[in-house]
């Protein structure tokens, strides 16, 4: 399991806010506007030798994004047998089908880390729900998920990590309340981000969208 990353200078310049991010057991979700550095954090966790990554048990990681799961991607080569199997499946399957197959069929070792970039890509609501079920299966088997997403179903009951302070509250208003001409996105100021856990509640019995509670940014 990965507990923390301290970004190297190269990656620090591409990610908004604090250079240190902490992760918890279970599902962790990176949120922020496009360009805030969500994908950069996942790439750093996967393969940067200069970032200081705390992975006490040297847990194996498996990295998914729409590009690496593309069989025609010229710069991607499988790093182990598991990725080779997924790469072969990719010749015949979509990104979502590959991801769902991996979540439900790959053997999960205690502490295994799944790094997933925008799992909702190309998925309808049912597909996103099944991917989220796959995340829960990983956690139940002792694994950890770190995902970058814009989708509220993926955020449900997750540890939310804001790359831009105030972005969770912005999403709450955007999803759960009528549009307002005065509603604005939080500025990407590069201030410190809050990295504590926050729960996003399940969809209510009335069918309402899941709510995103207010986050207090640490000083």
QUIQUIZI-V945262 format. One line per field, one symbol per residue. ss: DSSP state (H for helix, E for strand, - for the rest). psi: psi as a letter, one per 40 degrees, with the letter a starting at -180 (. if undefined). A space follows every 10 residues. Layout:
ss->???
psi->???
//
This chain:
ss->---EEE--HH HH-------E EE---EEEEE E------HHH HHHHHHH--- -EEE------ EEEE------ ---------- HHHHHHHHHH ----HHHHHH HHHHH----- --EEEEE--- ----HHHHHH HHHHHHHHHH ---EEEEE-- -HHHH---EE EE----HHHH HHHHHH---- ---------- ---------E ---------- -E-------
psi->hhdihhiidd ddeehiaieh hiiiiahhhh iiiheeeddd ddddddehed ihhhgdefii ihhhidddeh eehdehhhea dddddddddd deiidddddd dddedhhhih eihhhhhgee heiadddddd dddddddddd eeiihhihie hdddehfihh hhdhhedddd dddddeiiih eehiiiigee iiiheiihhh iihieeeiii ihihhhhi.
//
